[in-house]
Amino acid sequence: MIDILYFAWMRERIGLPKEQVETGAATVADLIDELIAREERYAVAFADLRAIRVAVDQVLVGFDAPIAKAREVAFFPPMTGG
């Protein structure tokens, strides 16, 4: 099992702040593909990957990052600030 966290508009589109999933995904991209295949709300949330950042066990990574031993994957929009 892996914890998946959603922040900001990702959370709003998916309707959950967090969930646990059983996955056979090798990478973040594979996990996204599995989620999109589950329900339309995931397809909507992940429609533009350029607008999404991802962290695996609280470390920013790319979509090709492995998740085999990960405990947590977090998805969120890019941060802006001032």
N, CA, C and O atoms as CSV, one atom per row, in Angstrom:
chain,resi,resn,atom,element,x,y,z
A,1,MET,N,N,0.843,-1.188,0.000
A,1,MET,CA,C,0.000,0.000,0.000
A,1,MET,C,C,0.884,1.246,0.000
A,1,MET,O,O,1.957,1.296,0.601
A,2,ILE,N,N,0.370,2.240,-0.705
A,2,ILE,CA,C,1.078,3.515,-0.777
A,2,ILE,C,C,0.077,4.633,-0.501
A,2,ILE,O,O,-1.058,4.590,-0.976
A,3,ASP,N,N,0.502,5.630,0.266
A,3,ASP,CA,C,-0.343,6.796,0.518
A,3,ASP,C,C,-0.177,7.771,-0.637
A,3,ASP,O,O,0.941,8.058,-1.066
A,4,ILE,N,N,-1.295,8.275,-1.135
A,4,ILE,CA,C,-1.258,9.298,-2.172
A,4,ILE,C,C,-1.952,10.535,-1.608
A,4,ILE,O,O,-3.082,10.467,-1.125
A,5,LEU,N,N,-1.252,11.663,-1.682
A,5,LEU,CA,C,-1.760,12.927,-1.169
A,5,LEU,C,C,-2.028,13.868,-2.333
A,5,LEU,O,O,-1.258,13.919,-3.293
A,6,TYR,N,N,-3.128,14.615,-2.241
A,6,TYR,CA,C,-3.497,15.593,-3.269
A,6,TYR,C,C,-3.653,16.950,-2.608
A,6,TYR,O,O,-4.260,17.063,-1.543
A,7,PHE,N,N,-3.103,17.986,-3.244
A,7,PHE,CA,C,-3.159,19.326,-2.686
A,7,PHE,C,C,-3.783,20.309,-3.666
A,7,PHE,O,O,-3.773,20.100,-4.879
A,8,ALA,N,N,-4.330,21.394,-3.105
A,8,ALA,CA,C,-4.902,22.517,-3.859
A,8,ALA,C,C,-5.978,22.014,-4.829
A,8,ALA,O,O,-6.847,21.236,-4.436
A,9,TRP,N,N,-5.926,22.451,-6.085
A,9,TRP,CA,C,-6.979,22.079,-7.035
A,9,TRP,C,C,-6.971,20.598,-7.378
A,9,TRP,O,O,-7.981,20.066,-7.839
A,10,MET,N,N,-5.850,19.925,-7.162
A,10,MET,CA,C,-5.830,18.462,-7.368
A,10,MET,C,C,-6.827,17.813,-6.401
A,10,MET,O,O,-7.613,16.952,-6.794
A,11,ARG,N,N,-6.784,18.230,-5.157
A,11,ARG,CA,C,-7.691,17.707,-4.131
A,11,ARG,C,C,-9.142,17.993,-4.506
A,11,ARG,O,O,-10.012,17.136,-4.349
A,12,GLU,N,N,-9.395,19.201,-5.002
A,12,GLU,CA,C,-10.762,19.576,-5.374
A,12,GLU,C,C,-11.280,18.726,-6.535
A,12,GLU,O,O,-12.429,18.287,-6.515
A,13,ARG,N,N,-10.452,18.496,-7.533
A,13,ARG,CA,C,-10.895,17.739,-8.706
A,13,ARG,C,C,-11.086,16.257,-8.403
A,13,ARG,O,O,-11.995,15.621,-8.938
A,14,ILE,N,N,-10.240,15.714,-7.552
A,14,ILE,CA,C,-10.346,14.291,-7.224
A,14,ILE,C,C,-11.358,14.059,-6.105
A,14,ILE,O,O,-11.981,13.000,-6.033
A,15,GLY,N,N,-11.517,15.045,-5.240
A,15,GLY,CA,C,-12.496,14.936,-4.177
A,15,GLY,C,C,-11.970,14.269,-2.919
A,15,GLY,O,O,-12.739,13.924,-2.022
A,16,LEU,N,N,-10.657,14.088,-2.853
A,16,LEU,CA,C,-10.032,13.463,-1.692
A,16,LEU,C,C,-8.727,14.180,-1.357
A,16,LEU,O,O,-7.998,14.593,-2.258
A,17,PRO,N,N,-8.429,14.330,-0.066
A,17,PRO,CA,C,-7.120,14.877,0.280
A,17,PRO,C,C,-6.028,13.794,0.285
A,17,PRO,O,O,-4.845,14.075,0.098
A,18,LYS,N,N,-6.472,12.544,0.505
A,18,LYS,CA,C,-5.509,11.448,0.675
A,18,LYS,C,C,-6.221,10.129,0.435
A,18,LYS,O,O,-7.413,9.994,0.711
A,19,GLU,N,N,-5.488,9.168,-0.077
A,19,GLU,CA,C,-6.020,7.810,-0.193
A,19,GLU,C,C,-4.861,6.816,-0.159
A,19,GLU,O,O,-3.713,7.168,-0.430
A,20,GLN,N,N,-5.179,5.592,0.171
A,20,GLN,CA,C,-4.206,4.506,0.111
A,20,GLN,C,C,-4.584,3.616,-1.055
A,20,GLN,O,O,-5.747,3.250,-1.224
A,21,VAL,N,N,-3.584,3.271,-1.862
A,21,VAL,CA,C,-3.854,2.400,-2.996
A,21,VAL,C,C,-2.852,1.260,-3.042
A,21,VAL,O,O,-1.704,1.382,-2.615
A,22,GLU,N,N,-3.322,0.179,-3.563
A,22,GLU,CA,C,-2.467,-0.969,-3.873
A,22,GLU,C,C,-2.063,-0.774,-5.321
A,22,GLU,O,O,-2.924,-0.616,-6.187
A,23,THR,N,N,-0.776,-0.784,-5.597
A,23,THR,CA,C,-0.328,-0.508,-6.956
A,23,THR,C,C,0.824,-1.415,-7.358
A,23,THR,O,O,1.622,-1.848,-6.527
A,24,GLY,N,N,0.887,-1.687,-8.634
A,24,GLY,CA,C,2.011,-2.416,-9.198
A,24,GLY,C,C,2.884,-1.487,-10.019
A,24,GLY,O,O,3.782,-1.937,-10.731
A,25,ALA,N,N,2.622,-0.191,-9.921
A,25,ALA,CA,C,3.338,0.812,-10.709
A,25,ALA,C,C,4.820,0.844,-10.346
A,25,ALA,O,O,5.194,0.732,-9.179
A,26,ALA,N,N,5.643,0.996,-11.362
A,26,ALA,CA,C,7.091,1.090,-11.150
A,26,ALA,C,C,7.542,2.541,-11.007
A,26,ALA,O,O,8.517,2.826,-10.312
A,27,THR,N,N,6.832,3.454,-11.664
A,27,THR,CA,C,7.211,4.867,-11.641
A,27,THR,C,C,5.990,5.734,-11.324
A,27,THR,O,O,4.854,5.257,-11.310
A,28,VAL,N,N,6.254,7.014,-11.072
A,28,VAL,CA,C,5.167,7.958,-10.860
A,28,VAL,C,C,4.249,7.982,-12.079
A,28,VAL,O,O,3.027,7.994,-11.934
A,29,ALA,N,N,4.827,7.990,-13.274
A,29,ALA,CA,C,4.015,8.011,-14.499
A,29,ALA,C,C,3.108,6.786,-14.583
A,29,ALA,O,O,1.950,6.898,-14.988
A,30,ASP,N,N,3.621,5.627,-14.205
A,30,ASP,CA,C,2.802,4.412,-14.204
A,30,ASP,C,C,1.651,4.537,-13.203
A,30,ASP,O,O,0.529,4.112,-13.481
A,31,LEU,N,N,1.936,5.118,-12.051
A,31,LEU,CA,C,0.899,5.323,-11.037
A,31,LEU,C,C,-0.193,6.247,-11.572
A,31,LEU,O,O,-1.382,5.980,-11.396
A,32,ILE,N,N,0.213,7.325,-12.220
A,32,ILE,CA,C,-0.759,8.247,-12.809
A,32,ILE,C,C,-1.627,7.513,-13.826
A,32,ILE,O,O,-2.844,7.693,-13.843
A,33,ASP,N,N,-1.016,6.690,-14.669
A,33,ASP,CA,C,-1.787,5.919,-15.652
A,33,ASP,C,C,-2.810,5.015,-14.968
A,33,ASP,O,O,-3.947,4.903,-15.426
A,34,GLU,N,N,-2.409,4.371,-13.871
A,34,GLU,CA,C,-3.342,3.514,-13.123
A,34,GLU,C,C,-4.506,4.330,-12.563
A,34,GLU,O,O,-5.662,3.911,-12.638
A,35,LEU,N,N,-4.192,5.497,-12.001
A,35,LEU,CA,C,-5.238,6.335,-11.426
A,35,LEU,C,C,-6.210,6.822,-12.497
A,35,LEU,O,O,-7.425,6.792,-12.299
A,36,ILE,N,N,-5.672,7.270,-13.631
A,36,ILE,CA,C,-6.520,7.751,-14.729
A,36,ILE,C,C,-7.460,6.649,-15.207
A,36,ILE,O,O,-8.603,6.922,-15.575
A,37,ALA,N,N,-6.990,5.423,-15.203
A,37,ALA,CA,C,-7.815,4.299,-15.654
A,37,ALA,C,C,-8.947,3.984,-14.666
A,37,ALA,O,O,-9.915,3.319,-15.036
A,38,ARG,N,N,-8.839,4.445,-13.436
A,38,ARG,CA,C,-9.848,4.154,-12.415
A,38,ARG,C,C,-11.155,4.888,-12.643
A,38,ARG,O,O,-12.224,4.279,-12.687
A,39,GLU,N,N,-11.059,6.226,-12.791
A,39,GLU,CA,C,-12.265,7.050,-12.878
A,39,GLU,C,C,-11.971,8.329,-13.644
A,39,GLU,O,O,-10.823,8.763,-13.742
A,40,GLU,N,N,-13.014,8.919,-14.178
A,40,GLU,CA,C,-12.901,10.159,-14.955
A,40,GLU,C,C,-12.303,11.308,-14.145
A,40,GLU,O,O,-11.557,12.121,-14.690
A,41,ARG,N,N,-12.618,11.385,-12.855
A,41,ARG,CA,C,-12.112,12.506,-12.051
A,41,ARG,C,C,-10.586,12.534,-12.012
A,41,ARG,O,O,-9.991,13.608,-11.927
A,42,TYR,N,N,-9.952,11.373,-12.074
A,42,TYR,CA,C,-8.490,11.332,-12.112
A,42,TYR,C,C,-7.980,11.816,-13.467
A,42,TYR,O,O,-6.976,12.526,-13.541
A,43,ALA,N,N,-8.671,11.431,-14.534
A,43,ALA,CA,C,-8.293,11.893,-15.869
A,43,ALA,C,C,-8.363,13.416,-15.945
A,43,ALA,O,O,-7.498,14.049,-16.551
A,44,VAL,N,N,-9.375,13.996,-15.343
A,44,VAL,CA,C,-9.515,15.453,-15.324
A,44,VAL,C,C,-8.371,16.080,-14.525
A,44,VAL,O,O,-7.761,17.051,-14.972
A,45,ALA,N,N,-8.086,15.536,-13.362
A,45,ALA,CA,C,-7.046,16.097,-12.497
A,45,ALA,C,C,-5.652,15.998,-13.119
A,45,ALA,O,O,-4.828,16.893,-12.932
A,46,PHE,N,N,-5.389,14.932,-13.846
A,46,PHE,CA,C,-4.060,14.718,-14.422
A,46,PHE,C,C,-3.997,15.072,-15.915
A,46,PHE,O,O,-3.078,14.640,-16.612
A,47,ALA,N,N,-4.955,15.845,-16.404
A,47,ALA,CA,C,-5.025,16.165,-17.828
A,47,ALA,C,C,-3.814,16.946,-18.337
A,47,ALA,O,O,-3.395,16.752,-19.478
A,48,ASP,N,N,-3.249,17.821,-17.514
A,48,ASP,CA,C,-2.103,18.635,-17.930
A,48,ASP,C,C,-0.960,18.431,-16.944
A,48,ASP,O,O,-0.884,19.121,-15.928
A,49,LEU,N,N,-0.082,17.496,-17.238
A,49,LEU,CA,C,1.008,17.176,-16.321
A,49,LEU,C,C,1.997,18.328,-16.155
A,49,LEU,O,O,2.750,18.357,-15.182
A,50,ARG,N,N,2.002,19.270,-17.087
A,50,ARG,CA,C,2.881,20.435,-16.938
A,50,ARG,C,C,2.466,21.297,-15.757
A,50,ARG,O,O,3.265,22.089,-15.258
A,51,ALA,N,N,1.236,21.153,-15.308
A,51,ALA,CA,C,0.704,21.951,-14.203
A,51,ALA,C,C,0.768,21.206,-12.878
A,51,ALA,O,O,0.154,21.629,-11.899
A,52,ILE,N,N,1.505,20.099,-12.838
A,52,ILE,CA,C,1.558,19.268,-11.635
A,52,ILE,C,C,3.005,19.009,-11.244
A,52,ILE,O,O,3.862,18.767,-12.093
A,53,ARG,N,N,3.255,19.065,-9.952
A,53,ARG,CA,C,4.543,18.656,-9.394
A,53,ARG,C,C,4.282,17.418,-8.538
A,53,ARG,O,O,3.159,17.168,-8.101
A,54,VAL,N,N,5.348,16.652,-8.313
A,54,VAL,CA,C,5.190,15.424,-7.541
A,54,VAL,C,C,6.363,15.267,-6.583
A,54,VAL,O,O,7.500,15.617,-6.897
A,55,ALA,N,N,6.056,14.733,-5.415
A,55,ALA,CA,C,7.083,14.413,-4.428
A,55,ALA,C,C,6.888,12.962,-4.002
A,55,ALA,O,O,5.766,12.514,-3.766
A,56,VAL,N,N,7.987,12.247,-3.910
A,56,VAL,CA,C,7.969,10.874,-3.410
A,56,VAL,C,C,8.700,10.885,-2.081
A,56,VAL,O,O,9.867,11.269,-2.005
A,57,ASP,N,N,8.013,10.466,-1.045
A,57,ASP,CA,C,8.548,10.519,0.314
A,57,ASP,C,C,9.149,11.885,0.620
A,57,ASP,O,O,10.239,11.986,1.182
A,58,GLN,N,N,8.423,12.931,0.243
A,58,GLN,CA,C,8.702,14.334,0.527
A,58,GLN,C,C,9.932,14.886,-0.183
A,58,GLN,O,O,10.526,15.866,0.266
A,59,VAL,N,N,10.314,14.253,-1.294
A,59,VAL,CA,C,11.411,14.737,-2.133
A,59,VAL,C,C,10.850,14.992,-3.531
A,59,VAL,O,O,10.259,14.101,-4.140
A,60,LEU,N,N,11.038,16.211,-4.034
A,60,LEU,CA,C,10.560,16.522,-5.384
A,60,LEU,C,C,11.265,15.643,-6.404
A,60,LEU,O,O,12.486,15.492,-6.374
A,61,VAL,N,N,10.475,15.063,-7.311
A,61,VAL,CA,C,11.012,14.146,-8.322
A,61,VAL,C,C,10.300,14.388,-9.648
A,61,VAL,O,O,9.330,15.142,-9.721
A,62,GLY,N,N,10.793,13.741,-10.682
A,62,GLY,CA,C,10.145,13.767,-11.983
A,62,GLY,C,C,9.168,12.610,-12.103
A,62,GLY,O,O,9.101,11.740,-11.234
A,63,PHE,N,N,8.417,12.614,-13.190
A,63,PHE,CA,C,7.416,11.576,-13.400
A,63,PHE,C,C,8.038,10.205,-13.691
A,63,PHE,O,O,7.351,9.186,-13.624
A,64,ASP,N,N,9.322,10.180,-14.009
A,64,ASP,CA,C,10.002,8.906,-14.267
A,64,ASP,C,C,10.620,8.307,-13.009
A,64,ASP,O,O,11.294,7.279,-13.082
A,65,ALA,N,N,10.400,8.935,-11.861
A,65,ALA,CA,C,10.982,8.451,-10.600
A,65,ALA,C,C,10.366,7.121,-10.184
A,65,ALA,O,O,9.158,6.922,-10.316
A,66,PRO,N,N,11.198,6.209,-9.682
A,66,PRO,CA,C,10.677,4.925,-9.207
A,66,PRO,C,C,9.895,5.093,-7.905
A,66,PRO,O,O,10.194,5.971,-7.096
A,67,ILE,N,N,8.896,4.243,-7.718
A,67,ILE,CA,C,8.100,4.308,-6.483
A,67,ILE,C,C,8.020,2.959,-5.775
A,67,ILE,O,O,7.215,2.790,-4.859
A,68,ALA,N,N,8.834,2.013,-6.183
A,68,ALA,CA,C,8.737,0.655,-5.643
A,68,ALA,C,C,8.808,0.605,-4.121
A,68,ALA,O,O,8.076,-0.166,-3.501
A,69,LYS,N,N,9.664,1.401,-3.512
A,69,LYS,CA,C,9.819,1.360,-2.050
A,69,LYS,C,C,9.241,2.590,-1.365
A,69,LYS,O,O,9.470,2.809,-0.175
A,70,ALA,N,N,8.500,3.385,-2.107
A,70,ALA,CA,C,7.945,4.621,-1.561
A,70,ALA,C,C,6.808,4.337,-0.589
A,70,ALA,O,O,6.074,3.360,-0.739
A,71,ARG,N,N,6.677,5.200,0.402
A,71,ARG,CA,C,5.558,5.139,1.339
A,71,ARG,C,C,4.488,6.161,0.974
A,71,ARG,O,O,3.310,5.987,1.286
A,72,GLU,N,N,4.933,7.262,0.288
A,72,GLU,CA,C,4.015,8.361,0.031
A,72,GLU,C,C,4.349,9.038,-1.296
A,72,GLU,O,O,5.515,9.259,-1.622
A,73,VAL,N,N,3.302,9.363,-2.054
A,73,VAL,CA,C,3.434,10.155,-3.274
A,73,VAL,C,C,2.457,11.316,-3.138
A,73,VAL,O,O,1.275,11.120,-2.852
A,74,ALA,N,N,2.972,12.541,-3.349
A,74,ALA,CA,C,2.128,13.735,-3.224
A,74,ALA,C,C,2.077,14.463,-4.558
A,74,ALA,O,O,3.095,14.630,-5.230
A,75,PHE,N,N,0.889,14.888,-4.929
A,75,PHE,CA,C,0.690,15.648,-6.159
A,75,PHE,C,C,0.173,17.043,-5.804
A,75,PHE,O,O,-0.707,17.192,-4.957
A,76,PHE,N,N,0.737,18.071,-6.469
A,76,PHE,CA,C,0.349,19.442,-6.175
A,76,PHE,C,C,0.724,20.352,-7.341
A,76,PHE,O,O,1.608,20.021,-8.131
A,77,PRO,N,N,0.047,21.503,-7.449
A,77,PRO,CA,C,0.412,22.449,-8.493
A,77,PRO,C,C,1.726,23.135,-8.122
A,77,PRO,O,O,2.110,23.134,-6.953
A,78,PRO,N,N,2.415,23.715,-9.092
A,78,PRO,CA,C,3.655,24.433,-8.788
A,78,PRO,C,C,3.382,25.546,-7.778
A,78,PRO,O,O,2.326,26.179,-7.806
A,79,MET,N,N,4.315,25.767,-6.918
A,79,MET,CA,C,4.159,26.799,-5.900
A,79,MET,C,C,4.639,28.137,-6.452
A,79,MET,O,O,5.657,28.217,-7.140
A,80,THR,N,N,3.898,29.158,-6.141
A,80,THR,CA,C,4.329,30.507,-6.453
A,80,THR,C,C,4.264,31.287,-5.155
A,80,THR,O,O,3.538,30.913,-4.234
A,81,GLY,N,N,4.977,32.307,-5.084
A,81,GLY,CA,C,4.933,33.049,-3.824
A,81,GLY,C,C,5.584,34.394,-3.948
A,81,GLY,O,O,6.047,34.811,-5.010
A,82,GLY,N,N,5.599,35.044,-2.836
A,82,GLY,CA,C,6.188,36.363,-2.812
A,82,GLY,C,C,6.434,36.771,-1.403
A,82,GLY,O,O,6.934,37.868,-1.156
